[in-house]
Amino acid sequence: MTKLGIGVGIVTTLFCFSVGAQTINVMTLDQAGAETVLQAARESAQQRNAPSAIAVVDPAGDLLAFQQMDGVRPASADLAIQKARTAARLQRPTAEIEDNINQGRTAFVTAGIAALRGGVPVRVNGKVVGAVGVAGLSKETDTEIANTAAAGLNPLPKTAQRK
């Protein structure tokens, strides 16, 4: 019986080691980070006098924060969420996808993704931790607001932090 117990213990230990070797740590946007990105987008939209719907998602594309500003078109809410989700899952700005389609890569049209400008991944130390999607006034303005918001989490260079 003792040999059986030792054998089970050894096998269990081996399984634990193999499971541990098969995991990775993934950094994701938390609620505080999502609110920071949302606030940066809102302020950017207000400065441009551009009512917008703003969505912030985690790397899987799940919604973390959302705001629909007064005066935005009703369809903008769904568009903002889809733009953010696409940018997070593909880990690139939706502007690249729109450009690819315009250059003839039409397979993206059938992929069930938002191929409209205004979705930008949020990166920390080069890793995608989430994304922001903006829909409102125009594709250029949406992209500018999303870029500003996505950069909202990046720390300032050390020289810029000193006062």
BAKE-146950 format. One record per residue: residue in one letter; x, y, z of N, C-alpha, C, O, CB in turn; residue number from 1. Coordinates in nm, 3 decimals, decimal comma, always signed. Glycine has a CB too. Layout:
<pts>
 residuo    n.xx    n.yy    n.zz   ca.xx   ca.yy   ca.zz    c.xx    c.yy    c.zz    o.xx    o.yy    o.zz   cb.xx   cb.yy   cb.zz num
       a       X       Y       Z       X       Y       Z       X       Y       Z       X       Y       Z       X       Y       Z NUM
...
</pts>
This chain:
<pts>
 residuo    n.xx    n.yy    n.zz   ca.xx   ca.yy   ca.zz    c.xx    c.yy    c.zz    o.xx    o.yy    o.zz   cb.xx   cb.yy   cb.zz num
       m  +0,083  -0,118  +0,000  +0,000  +0,000  +0,000  +0,087  +0,125  +0,000  +0,053  +0,223  -0,066  -0,094  +0,000  +0,120   1
       t  +0,197  +0,124  +0,071  +0,287  +0,239  +0,080  +0,349  +0,268  -0,057  +0,363  +0,385  -0,095  +0,397  +0,214  +0,184   2
       k  +0,385  +0,164  -0,129  +0,443  +0,183  -0,262  +0,340  +0,247  -0,356  +0,374  +0,330  -0,439  +0,492  +0,048  -0,319   3
       l  +0,215  +0,206  -0,341  +0,109  +0,264  -0,423  +0,092  +0,412  -0,392  +0,079  +0,493  -0,484  -0,024  +0,189  -0,400   4
       g  +0,094  +0,448  -0,265  +0,081  +0,589  -0,225  +0,195  +0,674  -0,277  +0,174  +0,786  -0,323  +0,075  +0,600  -0,073   5
       i  +0,316  +0,621  -0,271  +0,434  +0,694  -0,322  +0,422  +0,709  -0,473  +0,452  +0,815  -0,528  +0,567  +0,620  -0,285   6
       g  +0,380  +0,603  -0,541  +0,364  +0,608  -0,687  +0,262  +0,713  -0,729  +0,285  +0,788  -0,824  +0,323  +0,471  -0,741   7
       v  +0,149  +0,718  -0,659  +0,046  +0,819  -0,689  +0,101  +0,960  -0,665  +0,075  +1,051  -0,744  -0,081  +0,795  -0,601   8
       g  +0,176  +0,977  -0,559  +0,235  +1,108  -0,528  +0,332  +1,152  -0,635  +0,332  +1,269  -0,673  +0,306  +1,104  -0,395   9
       i  +0,413  +1,061  -0,685  +0,510  +1,095  -0,790  +0,437  +1,131  -0,919  +0,471  +1,230  -0,984  +0,607  +0,977  -0,815  10
       v  +0,338  +1,053  -0,957  +0,262  +1,080  -1,079  +0,190  +1,216  -1,068  +0,190  +1,294  -1,163  +0,158  +0,967  -1,106  11
       t  +0,131  +1,242  -0,953  +0,062  +1,370  -0,933  +0,159  +1,486  -0,944  +0,127  +1,588  -1,005  -0,008  +1,372  -0,795  12
       t  +0,276  +1,472  -0,887  +0,378  +1,577  -0,895  +0,420  +1,601  -1,039  +0,435  +1,716  -1,081  +0,501  +1,539  -0,810  13
       l  +0,437  +1,494  -1,116  +0,475  +1,508  -1,256  +0,367  +1,582  -1,335  +0,399  +1,666  -1,419  +0,501  +1,371  -1,318  14
       f  +0,240  +1,552  -1,308  +0,131  +1,622  -1,376  +0,132  +1,770  -1,340  +0,108  +1,854  -1,427  -0,004  +1,560  -1,339  15
       c  +0,160  +1,802  -1,218  +0,164  +1,943  -1,176  +0,276  +2,018  -1,247  +0,256  +2,132  -1,289  +0,184  +1,952  -1,024  16
       f  +0,392  +1,955  -1,262  +0,503  +2,020  -1,332  +0,469  +2,044  -1,477  +0,498  +2,151  -1,531  +0,629  +1,937  -1,321  17
       s  +0,407  +1,946  -1,542  +0,377  +1,962  -1,684  +0,270  +2,068  -1,705  +0,276  +2,140  -1,805  +0,332  +1,829  -1,743  18
       v  +0,173  +2,081  -1,616  +0,070  +2,185  -1,629  +0,132  +2,322  -1,609  +0,102  +2,415  -1,683  -0,044  +2,162  -1,528  19
       g  +0,219  +2,334  -1,510  +0,284  +2,463  -1,484  +0,369  +2,508  -1,601  +0,379  +2,628  -1,627  +0,370  +2,454  -1,360  20
       a  +0,429  +2,415  -1,671  +0,514  +2,450  -1,784  +0,431  +2,492  -1,906  +0,486  +2,547  -2,001  +0,603  +2,332  -1,820  21
       q  +0,301  +2,468  -1,903  +0,217  +2,497  -2,017  +0,134  +2,624  -1,999  +0,040  +2,647  -2,074  +0,127  +2,381  -2,045  22
       t  +0,166  +2,706  -1,901  +0,090  +2,828  -1,879  +0,178  +2,950  -1,904  +0,300  +2,943  -1,897  +0,033  +2,831  -1,736  23
       i  +0,113  +3,061  -1,933  +0,183  +3,187  -1,953  +0,110  +3,296  -1,876  -0,009  +3,284  -1,848  +0,195  +3,222  -2,104  24
       n  +0,181  +3,400  -1,845  +0,118  +3,516  -1,781  +0,077  +3,614  -1,889  +0,155  +3,644  -1,979  +0,214  +3,583  -1,679  25
       v  -0,045  +3,662  -1,882  -0,098  +3,757  -1,980  -0,142  +3,882  -1,906  -0,220  +3,875  -1,811  -0,215  +3,694  -2,061  26
       m  -0,094  +3,996  -1,950  -0,135  +4,123  -1,891  -0,260  +4,171  -1,964  -0,264  +4,172  -2,087  -0,020  +4,229  -1,900  27
       t  -0,362  +4,210  -1,888  -0,484  +4,262  -1,949  -0,522  +4,394  -1,884  -0,477  +4,427  -1,774  -0,599  +4,160  -1,935  28
       l  -0,604  +4,466  -1,952  -0,655  +4,593  -1,903  -0,754  +4,567  -1,790  -0,845  +4,486  -1,805  -0,722  +4,673  -2,018  29
       d  -0,736  +4,635  -1,677  -0,832  +4,620  -1,567  -0,933  +4,734  -1,574  -0,927  +4,818  -1,664  -0,760  +4,618  -1,429  30
       q  -1,026  +4,736  -1,480  -1,132  +4,837  -1,482  -1,076  +4,978  -1,470  -1,124  +5,069  -1,539  -1,232  +4,812  -1,370  31
       a  -0,978  +4,998  -1,385  -0,918  +5,132  -1,369  -0,851  +5,176  -1,499  -0,862  +5,292  -1,539  -0,815  +5,132  -1,253  32
       g  -0,781  +5,085  -1,563  -0,717  +5,117  -1,691  -0,820  +5,148  -1,799  -0,801  +5,240  -1,878  -0,629  +5,001  -1,737  33
       a  -0,929  +5,072  -1,800  -1,035  +5,095  -1,898  -1,097  +5,233  -1,877  -1,126  +5,304  -1,974  -1,144  +4,986  -1,887  34
       e  -1,117  +5,272  -1,752  -1,173  +5,405  -1,723  -1,077  +5,515  -1,765  -1,120  +5,621  -1,811  -1,205  +5,417  -1,573  35
       t  -0,946  +5,493  -1,749  -0,846  +5,591  -1,792  -0,851  +5,610  -1,943  -0,849  +5,723  -1,992  -0,704  +5,546  -1,748  36
       v  -0,859  +5,501  -2,017  -0,868  +5,507  -2,163  -0,998  +5,575  -2,204  -0,998  +5,659  -2,294  -0,860  +5,365  -2,225  37
       l  -1,108  +5,540  -2,139  -1,238  +5,601  -2,170  -1,235  +5,752  -2,146  -1,285  +5,829  -2,227  -1,349  +5,537  -2,086  38
       q  -1,177  +5,793  -2,035  -1,168  +5,936  -2,003  -1,083  +6,011  -2,106  -1,119  +6,121  -2,148  -1,109  +5,955  -1,862  39
       a  -0,971  +5,951  -2,147  -0,886  +6,014  -2,248  -0,961  +6,031  -2,380  -0,948  +6,133  -2,447  -0,758  +5,932  -2,270  40
       a  -1,040  +5,930  -2,417  -1,118  +5,937  -2,541  -1,226  +6,045  -2,530  -1,247  +6,123  -2,623  -1,182  +5,800  -2,572  41
       r  -1,294  +6,047  -2,416  -1,401  +6,146  -2,395  -1,346  +6,289  -2,404  -1,405  +6,375  -2,469  -1,468  +6,124  -2,258  42
       e  -1,233  +6,312  -2,338  -1,172  +6,445  -2,341  -1,128  +6,484  -2,481  -1,145  +6,598  -2,523  -1,053  +6,451  -2,246  43
       s  -1,072  +6,388  -2,554  -1,030  +6,414  -2,692  -1,151  +6,446  -2,780  -1,144  +6,536  -2,864  -0,954  +6,293  -2,748  44
       a  -1,259  +6,373  -2,762  -1,381  +6,398  -2,840  -1,440  +6,536  -2,807  -1,484  +6,608  -2,896  -1,486  +6,288  -2,813  45
       q  -1,439  +6,571  -2,679  -1,492  +6,702  -2,638  -1,408  +6,815  -2,696  -1,463  +6,916  -2,739  -1,496  +6,713  -2,485  46
       q  -1,276  +6,800  -2,697  -1,188  +6,902  -2,754  -1,214  +6,922  -2,903  -1,198  +7,032  -2,955  -1,042  +6,865  -2,730  47
       r  -1,253  +6,815  -2,970  -1,279  +6,822  -3,114  -1,425  +6,854  -3,145  -1,464  +6,863  -3,261  -1,241  +6,690  -3,180  48
       n  -1,506  +6,872  -3,040  -1,650  +6,894  -3,056  -1,710  +6,784  -3,144  -1,783  +6,810  -3,239  -1,677  +7,034  -3,116  49
       a  -1,675  +6,659  -3,108  -1,714  +6,542  -3,187  -1,787  +6,442  -3,099  -1,723  +6,354  -3,041  -1,591  +6,477  -3,253  50
       p  -1,920  +6,451  -3,087  -1,993  +6,353  -3,008  -1,962  +6,212  -3,058  -1,965  +6,185  -3,178  -2,145  +6,381  -3,014  51
       s  -1,932  +6,123  -2,964  -1,887  +5,989  -3,002  -1,942  +5,883  -2,907  -1,977  +5,911  -2,793  -1,734  +5,983  -3,004  52
       a  -1,948  +5,763  -2,959  -1,966  +5,645  -2,875  -1,827  +5,587  -2,858  -1,751  +5,575  -2,954  -2,069  +5,539  -2,939  53
       i  -1,793  +5,550  -2,733  -1,658  +5,503  -2,702  -1,669  +5,370  -2,628  -1,741  +5,359  -2,529  -1,579  +5,609  -2,616  54
       a  -1,597  +5,270  -2,676  -1,596  +5,138  -2,613  -1,452  +5,099  -2,581  -1,361  +5,121  -2,661  -1,663  +5,032  -2,704  55
       v  -1,433  +5,039  -2,464  -1,303  +4,988  -2,424  -1,322  +4,840  -2,390  -1,411  +4,804  -2,313  -1,242  +5,068  -2,302  56
       v  -1,237  +4,755  -2,448  -1,250  +4,611  -2,430  -1,118  +4,551  -2,382  -1,012  +4,613  -2,390  -1,293  +4,545  -2,561  57
       d  -1,126  +4,427  -2,330  -1,006  +4,353  -2,291  -0,949  +4,284  -2,416  -1,007  +4,297  -2,523  -1,038  +4,249  -2,177  58
       p  -0,837  +4,211  -2,404  -0,777  +4,148  -2,522  -0,868  +4,049  -2,596  -0,851  +4,027  -2,716  -0,652  +4,077  -2,482  59
       a  -0,963  +3,991  -2,526  -1,056  +3,898  -2,590  -1,170  +3,970  -2,660  -1,248  +3,908  -2,733  -1,112  +3,801  -2,487  60
       g  -1,181  +4,101  -2,638  -1,288  +4,179  -2,700  -1,410  +4,196  -2,613  -1,513  +4,244  -2,660  -1,327  +4,115  -2,826  61
       d  -1,400  +4,157  -2,486  -1,513  +4,172  -2,394  -1,518  +4,315  -2,340  -1,415  +4,370  -2,301  -1,504  +4,071  -2,278  62
       l  -1,636  +4,372  -2,338  -1,656  +4,512  -2,301  -1,621  +4,537  -2,154  -1,668  +4,467  -2,064  -1,800  +4,553  -2,327  63
       l  -1,537  +4,640  -2,131  -1,499  +4,682  -1,996  -1,561  +4,816  -1,960  -1,602  +4,837  -1,845  -1,348  +4,689  -1,984  64
       a  -1,568  +4,907  -2,057  -1,622  +5,041  -2,031  -1,685  +5,094  -2,160  -1,640  +5,062  -2,270  -1,511  +5,139  -1,980  65
       f  -1,789  +5,176  -2,143  -1,859  +5,230  -2,260  -1,923  +5,363  -2,223  -1,972  +5,381  -2,111  -1,966  +5,131  -2,311  66
       q  -1,923  +5,455  -2,318  -1,997  +5,579  -2,302  -2,049  +5,624  -2,438  -1,978  +5,618  -2,539  -1,909  +5,689  -2,237  67
       q  -2,173  +5,668  -2,438  -2,233  +5,727  -2,557  -2,261  +5,872  -2,524  -2,347  +5,902  -2,441  -2,363  +5,650  -2,601  68
       m  -2,190  +5,962  -2,588  -2,204  +6,104  -2,561  -2,335  +6,157  -2,620  -2,390  +6,098  -2,714  -2,084  +6,183  -2,618  69
       d  -2,384  +6,265  -2,565  -2,505  +6,329  -2,618  -2,482  +6,371  -2,763  -2,375  +6,421  -2,798  -2,545  +6,452  -2,532  70
       g  -2,583  +6,350  -2,846  -2,578  +6,395  -2,984  -2,517  +6,298  -3,083  -2,507  +6,329  -3,201  -2,504  +6,520  -2,990  71
       v  -2,475  +6,180  -3,036  -2,415  +6,083  -3,127  -2,526  +6,003  -3,196  -2,634  +5,983  -3,140  -2,319  +5,989  -3,050  72
       r  -2,498  +5,958  -3,316  -2,596  +5,879  -3,391  -2,621  +5,745  -3,322  -2,528  +5,687  -3,265  -2,547  +5,855  -3,535  73
       p  -2,744  +5,694  -3,326  -2,777  +5,570  -3,255  -2,692  +5,450  -3,296  -2,656  +5,370  -3,210  -2,922  +5,537  -3,278  74
       a  -2,659  +5,435  -3,422  -2,581  +5,319  -3,468  -2,437  +5,322  -3,419  -2,368  +5,221  -3,425  -2,583  +5,312  -3,619  75
       s  -2,391  +5,436  -3,372  -2,251  +5,449  -3,330  -2,215  +5,360  -3,212  -2,101  +5,318  -3,201  -2,222  +5,592  -3,295  76
       a  -2,310  +5,331  -3,126  -2,281  +5,246  -3,009  -2,233  +5,108  -3,053  -2,128  +5,062  -3,008  -2,407  +5,232  -2,921  77
       d  -2,308  +5,043  -3,139  -2,268  +4,910  -3,186  -2,138  +4,917  -3,266  -2,053  +4,828  -3,254  -2,378  +4,849  -3,273  78
       l  -2,121  +5,021  -3,346  -1,999  +5,034  -3,425  -1,876  +5,049  -3,336  -1,773  +4,988  -3,363  -2,009  +5,154  -3,518  79
       a  -1,886  +5,129  -3,231  -1,771  +5,150  -3,141  -1,730  +5,018  -3,076  -1,611  +4,988  -3,068  -1,805  +5,255  -3,033  80
       i  -1,827  +4,941  -3,030  -1,797  +4,813  -2,966  -1,732  +4,718  -3,065  -1,634  +4,651  -3,032  -1,925  +4,750  -2,908  81
       q  -1,785  +4,711  -3,185  -1,729  +4,621  -3,287  -1,589  +4,663  -3,329  -1,502  +4,579  -3,350  -1,821  +4,616  -3,409  82
       k  -1,565  +4,793  -3,340  -1,431  +4,841  -3,375  -1,331  +4,804  -3,267  -1,221  +4,756  -3,297  -1,432  +4,995  -3,396  83
       a  -1,368  +4,824  -3,141  -1,278  +4,789  -3,030  -1,252  +4,639  -3,028  -1,137  +4,596  -3,014  -1,338  +4,834  -2,895  84
       r  -1,356  +4,560  -3,043  -1,343  +4,414  -3,040  -1,251  +4,366  -3,152  -1,167  +4,279  -3,130  -1,482  +4,348  -3,053  85
       t  -1,267  +4,421  -3,270  -1,183  +4,382  -3,384  -1,038  +4,419  -3,360  -0,949  +4,338  -3,384  -1,233  +4,448  -3,513  86
       a  -1,013  +4,540  -3,312  -0,876  +4,584  -3,286  -0,809  +4,498  -3,180  -0,690  +4,467  -3,191  -0,874  +4,731  -3,241  87
       a  -0,884  +4,457  -3,078  -0,828  +4,373  -2,972  -0,796  +4,233  -3,023  -0,687  +4,181  -3,000  -0,925  +4,364  -2,853  88
       r  -0,889  +4,174  -3,091  -0,872  +4,035  -3,134  -0,768  +4,019  -3,245  -0,695  +3,920  -3,248  -1,003  +3,979  -3,182  89
       l  -0,761  +4,117  -3,335  -0,661  +4,110  -3,442  -0,530  +4,179  -3,403  -0,431  +4,169  -3,476  -0,717  +4,174  -3,570  90
       q  -0,530  +4,247  -3,291  -0,412  +4,315  -3,237  -0,351  +4,414  -3,335  -0,229  +4,423  -3,350  -0,308  +4,213  -3,196  91
       r  -0,439  +4,487  -3,401  -0,396  +4,594  -3,492  -0,508  +4,692  -3,513  -0,625  +4,659  -3,492  -0,348  +4,536  -3,626  92
       p  -0,475  +4,813  -3,556  -0,580  +4,913  -3,579  -0,673  +4,871  -3,692  -0,632  +4,808  -3,789  -0,517  +5,050  -3,611  93
       t  -0,798  +4,906  -3,676  -0,896  +4,872  -3,780  -0,869  +4,950  -3,909  -0,916  +4,910  -4,015  -1,038  +4,900  -3,730  94
       a  -0,796  +5,060  -3,900  -0,759  +5,135  -4,021  -0,679  +5,045  -4,116  -0,694  +5,055  -4,238  -0,678  +5,262  -3,984  95
       e  -0,593  +4,960  -4,061  -0,515  +4,868  -4,145  -0,606  +4,771  -4,220  -0,582  +4,739  -4,336  -0,414  +4,790  -4,060  96
       i  -0,710  +4,726  -4,153  -0,803  +4,632  -4,216  -0,879  +4,701  -4,327  -0,896  +4,646  -4,436  -0,900  +4,573  -4,112  97
       e  -0,926  +4,825  -4,299  -0,996  +4,901  -4,403  -0,905  +4,924  -4,523  -0,947  +4,912  -4,638  -1,047  +5,037  -4,347  98
       d  -0,778  +4,958  -4,496  -0,683  +4,979  -4,605  -0,661  +4,851  -4,686  -0,654  +4,855  -4,809  -0,549  +5,029  -4,549  99
       n  -0,651  +4,737  -4,616  -0,634  +4,609  -4,686  -0,750  +4,581  -4,779  -0,731  +4,535  -4,892  -0,619  +4,495  -4,585 100
       i  -0,871  +4,608  -4,733  -0,989  +4,587  -4,817  -0,985  +4,680  -4,938  -1,012  +4,638  -5,050  -1,119  +4,608  -4,736 101
       n  -0,953  +4,806  -4,913  -0,946  +4,904  -5,022  -0,838  +4,868  -5,125  -0,848  +4,908  -5,241  -0,919  +5,043  -4,966 102
       q  -0,737  +4,793  -5,082  -0,629  +4,752  -5,172  -0,655  +4,615  -5,235  -0,567  +4,559  -5,301  -0,496  +4,749  -5,098 103
       g  -0,775  +4,561  -5,214  -0,813  +4,439  -5,282  -0,820  +4,313  -5,199  -0,856  +4,207  -5,251  -0,721  +4,416  -5,390 104
       r  -0,787  +4,320  -5,073  -0,795  +4,200  -4,988  -0,938  +4,190  -4,933  -0,964  +4,218  -4,816  -0,690  +4,206  -4,870 105
       t  -1,027  +4,151  -5,019  -1,170  +4,153  -4,988  -1,215  +4,039  -4,898  -1,330  +4,039  -4,853  -1,248  +4,150  -5,115 106
       a  -1,130  +3,943  -4,869  -1,168  +3,832  -4,780  -1,206  +3,885  -4,642  -1,285  +3,822  -4,572  -1,054  +3,729  -4,768 107
       f  -1,148  +3,999  -4,602  -1,182  +4,057  -4,473  -1,331  +4,090  -4,463  -1,388  +4,090  -4,354  -1,099  +4,184  -4,448 108
       v  -1,395  +4,119  -4,576  -1,536  +4,157  -4,577  -1,623  +4,044  -4,523  -1,726  +4,069  -4,461  -1,581  +4,196  -4,718 109
       t  -1,583  +3,921  -4,547  -1,663  +3,805  -4,503  -1,620  +3,751  -4,367  -1,672  +3,649  -4,322  -1,654  +3,695  -4,607 110
       a  -1,525  +3,816  -4,301  -1,469  +3,764  -4,176  -1,552  +3,797  -4,053  -1,520  +3,751  -3,943  -1,330  +3,817  -4,157 111
       g  -1,657  +3,874  -4,068  -1,742  +3,907  -3,954  -1,676  +4,003  -3,856  -1,697  +3,993  -3,735  -1,781  +3,783  -3,883 112
       i  -1,596  +4,094  -3,908  -1,526  +4,192  -3,825  -1,560  +4,333  -3,871  -1,610  +4,353  -3,982  -1,373  +4,169  -3,830 113
       a  -1,533  +4,430  -3,785  -1,557  +4,570  -3,821  -1,435  +4,622  -3,895  -1,328  +4,638  -3,837  -1,587  +4,657  -3,694 114
       a  -1,453  +4,647  -4,022  -1,342  +4,694  -4,105  -1,354  +4,844  -4,128  -1,338  +4,892  -4,240  -1,339  +4,620  -4,240 115
       l  -1,381  +4,917  -4,022  -1,395  +5,062  -4,029  -1,295  +5,128  -3,936  -1,268  +5,077  -3,827  -1,539  +5,105  -3,993 116
       r  -1,239  +5,238  -3,977  -1,142  +5,311  -3,896  -1,203  +5,352  -3,762  -1,324  +5,376  -3,751  -1,091  +5,436  -3,971 117
       g  -1,116  +5,358  -3,659  -1,163  +5,402  -3,528  -1,143  +5,300  -3,418  -1,182  +5,325  -3,304  -1,305  +5,437  -3,536 118
       g  -1,083  +5,185  -3,449  -1,050  +5,086  -3,349  -0,899  +5,076  -3,336  -0,830  +5,060  -3,436  -1,110  +4,948  -3,384 119
       v  -0,848  +5,085  -3,213  -0,703  +5,085  -3,192  -0,668  +4,999  -3,070  -0,730  +5,013  -2,965  -0,649  +5,230  -3,172 120
       p  -0,571  +4,910  -3,084  -0,528  +4,832  -2,968  -0,462  +4,922  -2,862  -0,398  +5,021  -2,896  -0,430  +4,721  -3,011 121
       v  -0,480  +4,886  -2,737  -0,412  +4,954  -2,626  -0,295  +4,865  -2,590  -0,313  +4,747  -2,560  -0,508  +4,980  -2,502 122
       r  -0,175  +4,921  -2,593  -0,053  +4,844  -2,566  +0,017  +4,896  -2,442  +0,022  +5,016  -2,417  +0,041  +4,848  -2,686 123
       v  +0,072  +4,802  -2,366  +0,159  +4,835  -2,253  +0,285  +4,752  -2,271  +0,279  +4,629  -2,281  +0,088  +4,806  -2,113 124
       n  +0,398  +4,819  -2,276  +0,526  +4,752  -2,301  +0,521  +4,667  -2,427  +0,579  +4,558  -2,432  +0,565  +4,664  -2,180 125
       g  +0,452  +4,716  -2,529  +0,445  +4,648  -2,657  +0,342  +4,537  -2,666  +0,321  +4,482  -2,774  +0,574  +4,593  -2,689 126
       k  +0,277  +4,502  -2,556  +0,178  +4,394  -2,555  +0,037  +4,451  -2,558  +0,009  +4,550  -2,490  +0,198  +4,304  -2,431 127
       v  -0,052  +4,390  -2,635  -0,191  +4,433  -2,642  -0,261  +4,391  -2,513  -0,268  +4,273  -2,480  -0,263  +4,373  -2,767 128
       v  -0,313  +4,490  -2,441  -0,384  +4,463  -2,314  -0,534  +4,490  -2,327  -0,610  +4,466  -2,234  -0,326  +4,549  -2,201 129
       g  -0,575  +4,540  -2,443  -0,715  +4,573  -2,468  -0,722  +4,656  -2,594  -0,628  +4,658  -2,674  -0,778  +4,648  -2,348 130
       a  -0,835  +4,725  -2,612  -0,851  +4,811  -2,730  -0,960  +4,913  -2,703  -1,043  +4,896  -2,613  -0,884  +4,728  -2,856 131
       v  -0,959  +5,018  -2,784  -1,061  +5,121  -2,776  -1,124  +5,136  -2,915  -1,054  +5,129  -3,016  -1,003  +5,258  -2,726 132
       g  -1,254  +5,156  -2,918  -1,325  +5,180  -3,042  -1,406  +5,307  -3,030  -1,472  +5,331  -2,928  -1,416  +5,061  -3,077 133
       v  -1,401  +5,389  -3,134  -1,472  +5,517  -3,134  -1,554  +5,527  -3,262  -1,505  +5,498  -3,371  -1,373  +5,637  -3,122 134
       a  -1,678  +5,568  -3,248  -1,766  +5,590  -3,362  -1,845  +5,718  -3,338  -1,905  +5,736  -3,232  -1,861  +5,468  -3,386 135
       g  -1,844  +5,804  -3,436  -1,915  +5,930  -3,418  -1,917  +6,014  -3,543  -1,995  +5,989  -3,636  -1,854  +6,007  -3,307 136
       l  -1,832  +6,115  -3,545  -1,838  +6,219  -3,647  -1,788  +6,174  -3,784  -1,864  +6,176  -3,881  -1,759  +6,337  -3,601 137
       s  -1,662  +6,132  -3,793  -1,603  +6,089  -3,920  -1,494  +5,987  -3,891  -1,446  +5,975  -3,778  -1,546  +6,210  -3,999 138
       k  -1,455  +5,914  -3,994  -1,354  +5,811  -3,974  -1,220  +5,871  -3,933  -1,147  +5,810  -3,855  -1,337  +5,727  -4,100 139
       e  -1,187  +5,988  -3,984  -1,061  +6,052  -3,946  -1,064  +6,096  -3,800  -0,967  +6,075  -3,726  -1,033  +6,173  -4,036 140
       t  -1,173  +6,156  -3,759  -1,187  +6,201  -3,620  -1,193  +6,082  -3,525  -1,131  +6,084  -3,419  -1,314  +6,289  -3,603 141
       d  -1,267  +5,978  -3,563  -1,274  +5,856  -3,482  -1,134  +5,800  -3,457  -1,101  +5,762  -3,345  -1,364  +5,750  -3,550 142
       t  -1,054  +5,796  -3,562  -0,918  +5,742  -3,552  -0,830  +5,829  -3,464  -0,753  +5,777  -3,383  -0,856  +5,728  -3,691 143
       e  -0,840  +5,960  -3,479  -0,761  +6,051  -3,395  -0,795  +6,034  -3,247  -0,707  +6,028  -3,162  -0,783  +6,198  -3,439 144
       i  -0,923  +6,026  -3,218  -0,968  +6,010  -3,079  -0,920  +5,876  -3,024  -0,870  +5,869  -2,912  -1,123  +6,021  -3,069 145
       a  -0,935  +5,770  -3,102  -0,894  +5,636  -3,057  -0,743  +5,630  -3,035  -0,697  +5,571  -2,937  -0,935  +5,530  -3,161 146
       n  -0,665  +5,691  -3,124  -0,519  +5,693  -3,106  -0,479  +5,767  -2,979  -0,391  +5,722  -2,906  -0,451  +5,758  -3,227 147
       t  -0,544  +5,880  -2,953  -0,516  +5,957  -2,832  -0,550  +5,876  -2,708  -0,473  +5,873  -2,612  -0,596  +6,089  -2,832 148
       a  -0,664  +5,809  -2,710  -0,707  +5,729  -2,595  -0,617  +5,609  -2,572  -0,583  +5,578  -2,458  -0,851  +5,682  -2,615 149
       a  -0,577  +5,541  -2,680  -0,491  +5,423  -2,667  -0,356  +5,460  -2,608  -0,293  +5,379  -2,540  -0,472  +5,355  -2,803 150
       a  -0,311  +5,581  -2,635  -0,182  +5,627  -2,582  -0,195  +5,674  -2,437  -0,095  +5,704  -2,373  -0,126  +5,740  -2,668 151
       g  -0,317  +5,681  -2,387  -0,341  +5,732  -2,252  -0,279  +5,651  -2,140  -0,258  +5,704  -2,031  -0,486  +5,741  -2,229 152
       l  -0,249  +5,524  -2,164  -0,189  +5,440  -2,060  -0,038  +5,438  -2,068  +0,028  +5,397  -1,972  -0,242  +5,300  -2,071 153
       n  +0,018  +5,480  -2,178  +0,163  +5,476  -2,192  +0,227  +5,577  -2,099  +0,189  +5,695  -2,099  +0,205  +5,503  -2,337 154
       p  +0,324  +5,533  -2,019  +0,391  +5,628  -1,930  +0,472  +5,729  -2,010  +0,524  +5,699  -2,118  +0,482  +5,553  -1,831 155
       l  +0,480  +5,849  -1,957  +0,559  +5,953  -2,022  +0,707  +5,919  -2,010  +0,747  +5,853  -1,915  +0,529  +6,091  -1,961 156
       p  +0,788  +5,963  -2,106  +0,932  +5,944  -2,091  +0,978  +6,011  -1,962  +0,917  +6,108  -1,917  +1,009  +6,002  -2,214 157
       k  +1,084  +5,960  -1,902  +1,130  +6,010  -1,773  +1,158  +6,160  -1,775  +1,136  +6,228  -1,675  +1,255  +5,937  -1,730 158
       t  +1,206  +6,212  -1,887  +1,233  +6,355  -1,894  +1,104  +6,436  -1,890  +1,102  +6,549  -1,840  +1,312  +6,388  -2,020 159
       a  +0,996  +6,379  -1,943  +0,867  +6,451  -1,946  +0,797  +6,443  -1,811  +0,709  +6,525  -1,783  +0,777  +6,393  -2,055 160
       q  +0,833  +6,346  -1,727  +0,765  +6,331  -1,599  +0,814  +6,431  -1,495  +0,742  +6,461  -1,399  +0,785  +6,191  -1,546 161
       r  +0,932  +6,484  -1,512  +0,987  +6,578  -1,413  +0,921  +6,713  -1,428  +0,893  +6,759  -1,538  +1,139  +6,593  -1,427 162
       k  +0,897  +6,775  -1,314  +0,835  +6,908  -1,317  +0,924  +7,008  -1,251  +0,889  +7,126  -1,242  +0,698  +6,908  -1,248 163
</pts>
